[in-house]
Amino acid sequence: MQKSRIATLTLIIMLLSVNVFPASAVDTLVPSDFKLKSWSKTIDFFDYARLYAAQNNKTSPPSDWHAYLYLNYVNFSGIRMLYAGLSNITMNQTSLSVPLQTFMMHYKSKDGLKDVITGTSFVMLLAFNETDNTIFQKSPDRNDTLYASFSLGCNLSQYFGDSTPPGLSSKTKIIPLTTTNNLTWTWGMKYTNLTAIWWKTSIDPNNPNRDPRPIAITRYDELTFVYNLTINPTTGKATMNIDYTIGKMTDLWVIGWIIIFPVVFHYNATGCYTPKGVKISNENVYRFLQNQGIKMSIVQFQSTVVLDHSAYYRSGSVNVTDNEVFVDNSKISTFANDGERIFDADFSSKRSYKLFNYTDDPTEEEFATYNTTTRTCKIAGFARNPIFQVHTSLMRLIPLVVAHMDPALYQQAKDHLLDMSYADYFYVIAYPVYGGYRIVHDPTYTAYCSLTQEGQTLPTASPFLKDLVVIAGLAVAAAIVIVIIRRR
């Protein structure tokens, strides 16, 4: 009975409609696209999945299943960059907005002898409350109370009372791919009115788990990712700056559990209310988060493969793979086994973040600056945690996108990257001063490449349309979300 009630509440939370991506925006992906200098497309993953199933005698996803994936591709001066951002997933009249983000780069190392493929992926928001037994100050760890924040666009009005705005829904805005000189590229995605479900979770590598009962539902007014790629043939560097904006929290529904029955309190900018809209106190959402000591962080994943070589990952002289190391004052550098540096994740040059205090300044024009706390984590706490399955499934399929570009590279990449237990490293960027206000931050990633002044084309791609599934496969997390929903 208890499991049934929890499943019912979770299902109610997840199975409410939001905007559907317009069918007119769906593009067709063909193999010859990867010989072009650049392109930007939105595809429906399930269109290709259905085609693949038909050609390979596999069960086809239903015709009313859709997963819209925004793709950007740059192929210039010796570097290939592919970005994928998940817009939303629809099934029947159900739609979910899940902000999965990843970018991948393929290039030759500076000595011109090594093929390198590297991928960086946003996993999720992770709120946390430090306990007296915290291990790492100002950073979420196994001894803290952790709240995995799964962003799902949901309309909650008919289930959570009159205090819920009837227009509560998530929308996705694409930031188009633009360039002025073929060496500087900008694009991104912006999710607005993004509703997220919080579950208590543990990242203890010996016992990664989650409480099956959702403990809170919150709405962020935005979650924005802006990517800036700069290719410099003179220095042999390709630099990726990612501007993250975690919007202010506008609503928070706290779910207390009395045995098997949920008790809900709604916090917004004016106070605390019952689900029927009766005001209980003047403690608003920002004061509540401050009183509870809630902080915010983002979880990310990095992986690199060097063809015919091994690689290692260090912050200074310390190995960060499957290790808990503070890196907020340093870089994590990736080296080939011959000592050549091939990639950096730099957390020192952009260590500070901006916090816009909505309570003091409703215009959000003024901000204060605080330092981040960034560290690497034990891999098993994330890779083996059932709550992260949806997100990590996206990253597990990153190497598939190069299957038709370079088969030899793919064969090595798949063995290295498909199993998250063999990840290079997970890392968490924490924002210790939070209070539910808007955060802006922009870490930097640098690839060390053998670059030319001219654009390059890919080898001839496979003529078979079924090979396109390896590209669209970046959205396979969509299928997992839907399977979870159906099981519940």
N, C-alpha and C positions, 0 to 999 in steps of 0.2 A: 504493500500500500504506500509506504513512504517513497520508494523508488518511483512508483507511478505518479504520485503528486509532484515530485521534483521534475520528472520528465515532462509532465503536463505544463508546468510553469515555464520550463525551458522552451518547450515547443511553442507556447504562446508568445514568448519573447521573440523567438526567431522567425516565426511564420506569419509575419505581417508585412503588407506590401509597401514598397517604396517605388521611386521612379524607375521606369524601364528604359534602358538605353535605346535610343531611336534606331529602328531597323535601317533607316537610310544611311546611318553612319558606318555600317558594316562593310568592310572591304574584302577583296579576294587576295590571298597571298599565293604567289607563284614562284617556282625555283629561280627564275631569271631575275627576280627582285634582288637577290643577293650578289648580283654582278654590278648593281648600280652604286653610285657614290653615296646616296642617302635616300631614305624614304620614311614616311610616317603612315601607319595604318591602324585601324581598329578591326579586329577579326573576331569571329565567334568560334571559340575553341571547339564547341560541340559539333559544329558543321564538319570539321575535319575529323573529329572522333567518330562521327557516324559513317563518314566515308571510309575511314580506316577499318572500322568494324565490318562493313560490308565486303571489303576486299580481302579481309583476313578471317572471315567466318567467326567473328566474335560478336558478343551481345552488343547491340547498338543502344546508345542513350536515347531516351524518348525524344520525339520530335519537338516537344515543347520545352526542352532543356536548352538553356543558352548561357554562355560565359563569355563576356566581352572583355577582350584583352587589347590594351593600347600598346602598340609596338613602335619603337623608333630605331632606325639603323643608320650608322655612319661608317663609311668605308673610304678612308682618305689618308694619304701620306703614310701608308703602311700599318695603320691600325684599324681594326674592325670592332665596332661597339654595337651591341644589341641591348636595348632596354625593353622591359616588359612591366606594365602596370595593370593590375586587375581592376576593372571598373565595377561590374556587378554580375551577379548570377541570378538567373530567373528559372523558375520551375512552376508550371501552371500559372497561378496568380501570385506566386511567392517571388520576392526579390531580395537578395542580400547584397550589401555593399561591403566588400572586404578589401582593405588597403594593402594588398600584397605588392611589393616593389622589389625589382632586382635589375642590376645592370651587369653586363659581361663584356670583357675586352679580350681580344685575341691579337697578338703582335709577336714580332721577333724581338729577342733580347738585344741589348745594345751591341753585343759582339756579333750580332747577326746570325748566330748559330743555333739559337734555341727558340722553339715555339712555346709561347706562354699563353695560357688561358686563365683568367682570373675573374671571379664573380663576387659581388657584394650584394647582400639582400637585407632589407628591413623585415624583421620578424614580427614585432608587436610592441605596443606600449606595455610597460610593467610598472604599476604603482606599488609603493612599498611603505611599510611602517617599521622603523628600526626598534628593536627590542633592547632590553638591558644586556642581552647576551650577543649583541651584534658582533660580527667578526670584522667587517670592513665598514668603517665609519663613512656615512654619506653615500653608501652604495648598497644595493639589495644583495643579500647573501642568504645562505641556507638557514640562518638563525633568525632572520627577520620575517615579518608577516608580509607575504607577497600577494598581489592581486593581478593576475593575468587579464589584460584588457583586450578582449576580442571585439573588434569594431564591426558591427553589423547594423546596417540601416533598417530600423524597425519603426513602425507606427504603433504607439503604445496607448493611445487615448482611450480606446474602448475597454481596456483591461486595467488601467491604473487610475481611473477616476477623472473628475472634472478639472483637476489641477494640471493635467497634461495638455499642452497646446495641441489642438486638433491637427495642425499641419506638420507635426513632428515627422520628419523624413530626411533621408540622406540623399544628397545629389553629388554627382561627380562632374567636375569641369576639367577638360583637357587643356593643358598649356602647350600650344603647338611647337613643333620643332622648327627652330629658326637659326640662321647663320648669316654672317656678313662677309666672311672671307674664306669659308670652308675650313678654317682652323679653330674657330670658336663657335660652339653650338649650345643652344639652350632649349629646354623643354621641361615638362613636368605634369603633375596631376594635383588637383585640389578637391578634397572631399569636404562637403559642408554639412552642418547639422548631423554629425556622425554619432550614432548611438552605439555604445559599447556595453557588453556584459562583462562583469568582473567575477572571476572565480578565485578563491584562495588556492594557492598552489605552492609546491615545494620544489626547489631545485637542488635538493640534496642528491648528489650523484649516486649514493647508495640506496636511495628510496625516493625517486622522483614521482610525484603524484599530484592530484588535485582533489579538492572537495567537490563532489558532483552537484552541490547546491549553489546556484548563483547567489552572490551576497550583495551585489549592487548593480545598478544600471545607470549609466551616465550618458550625457550628451555633450560633445565638444562642438563648438561652433565651426571649427575647421581642423583639418589635418592636411597639410600641404607639403609636397615634395617638389623642389625646383632643382634641376640638374644643370650644371655648367661644365662642359667639356672643352678644355683648351689643349690643342695639339701644337707643340713647338718643335719643328724639325731641327732647329739650330741646336737646342739643348738636348734633344732626344728624349723629351718628357711629354707625357700626356697626363694632364691634371684634371681630376674630377672633383668639383666642389658641389656638395649637396646642401641646399638650404632647407632645413626642417622647420616647419611651423606647427606646433601643437597648440591649437586654439584654446581659448578659455573655456572652462566648464560652465555650462549654463544651467544644467539640471542634474540632480543626483537623487536616485531612488535607492535608499538603503533598505535591504531586505534582512530582517531579523527572523530567525527560525525558532519557534516554540514547538519543540518535538518535530512534528511534520508539517506544521502550519506556518506559512510566511506572514510576517508583519511588515508592512511597507511604510516608510516615511519619505516624503518628497521635499528635497531642499532645492531652492533656487536663489536668485539674487536678492529676494525680499524676505525670506524666512523659511521656516519648516512647516509643512502641511501634511494632513492626512491625504490618502488617495482621493477623498471626496472634496478636497479643497479647503478643509477647515484648518485655519492657522493655529499652530501649536506654540511656536516661539519665534523670536526675531533672529535666531541663529541661522544665518544664511549659508549657502553652500561653501563660500570661501572661508568663513569663520569656522565652519564645521571641519573642513579639511585641515586648517591650521591647528585647531584644537586636538584633532586626532593624530597630528604629526605625519600626515600623508605626503609622500614625496613622489616624484615621477621619474621614469627612465625609459629608454628605448633599448631593445635587444636587437643585435645585428649579428650577421654571420659572414665570414670571409673564407674564401677557398681559392687556391691557386694550384695549377698543374703545369709542370715544365716537361715537355716531351723528351723522353729518354734520359731524364735527370730526376733526382730527388730534390726536395726543397726543404728549407727550415725557416723558422719564424722567430724573430728575436726583438725584444725591446731592450736596447743597449746590449748587455751580454747575457740577458735572461731569456731562456726558452719559454714562449708563451703558450705553446700547444698543450691543451688539457691542463692548464695551469692557471692559478688565480694571482694575477700580477697587476698592480696599478700601472697604468700607461698614460694618465692624463697629462703628464709633463714630458711625454716622449712620443716616438713613433714606434709602430710595429713594422719592421722591415722583413720582407720576404727575400731569401737568397737561394740561388741554385746551389747544388752541392759543390760546385767549383768556386763558390764565394762571390759570384756576381750578384749584385743587387738587382732585383727585377720589379719590386713593388713596395710602396709604403702606404700605410694607413697612419695619417698624421693627426694626433690629438693635442699637440702642443701649440701649434700656430693659431688654432682657433679654439683654445681651451674655454673661453668665456662664452656665456649665453645671455640673451636679453630676456628679461621678465617684465611684462607689462601689467602693472597692478591696476586691475579694473576698478577695484574699490576706491582707490585714491584718484584715479583718472579714467572715467568712463569712456573718454575718447580714445584711449590706448595709444596716445601719441608719445607720452613719456615712458621711459623704461629705466630699470636698474640693471646693472651688470653683475653676474655672479660666475664663479668658476664651476665647471663640470667636474665630476669624479668618474673616471673611465677605468675599467679594469676588464681583464679577460676572465673567463669562467671555466669551470669544469664542464666538459662536453656532455657527459651523461645526464646531468641535471636538466638539460634541454632536449637533447636528441632522443632520450628514452622516456621523456615525460609525455603521457598521452594527451595532455592539453595542447601541446605544441605540434601535434601531428599534422594538422591542416597546413600550418605555415611552413614547416620544414619540408613537407612534401613538394612544395614549389621549388625549393632550392635543390632538392635531391635530383631534379631533372634538368638543372642548368646545363650539364655537359651534353645533353641530347641535341642542343641547338647547333652544335658544331659537327654533327654526324655526317652531314653532306658537304661541309666545308673542307674537312681534313679528317678522313677516316682513321688514320694512324693516331692522331691526337685524340680523337674521340675514344678509341679503344683504351687508351691510358686514362683519360679523364673519367670515364664511366666507373672504372674500378676504384678510383680515388674519391669520387664525389657522390656516388649514388647512395652510399651508406653514411648516414649522418654520424654514426659512431666514430668515423674516421675523419671528422671535420678538422680543418686546420685550427680554427679557433672561433669561439663565440666571444662577443664582448658586449658589455652593457655601458651605455653612456647615461649617467645619472645626473639629475637636476635637483640638488639638495634643497634649494629654496623654491617652493612651488605655490601652494595655496590655491591651486585651481586656475591660475592665471596663464595668459598666453606666453609661450616659450618660442624663441627663435634661435637657431643654432646652425652652424655650417662647417662640419668636419671636412677634411681634405684628403684625397687619395691620389697617389702619383704612380704612374707606370713608367718604367725606364725602358725605352724602346729604340729600335733601329728604324728611323723614320726617313722618308724622302719628301721632296717638295711636290711630288705628283700623287694623284689618287691611284688606288690599286683596285683591281677587280678580283673576285673570288674565282677559284677553279670552277669548271663547268659543273653545275648542280645536277642532281638526279632528275630525270624527266618525269619520274613517277610522282603523281600528286600525293600518294600516301606518305611520301617522305616529309611532307609538310607537317605531319603530325608531330614531329620532333620539335618543331618550332612552337606550335600551338600547345604542346605538352607543358609549357610553363604554367598553364592555367589548370593543370590537373587537380590542384587543390580545390577547385570549384566542385569537382565530382565528389571529393571526400566530404566537403561540407554537406552536400545534398544527401549522401549516404548516411551521415550522422543524423540529419533531420528525419530521414525516413525511418531509421531504426527507433528514434524516440517517438 
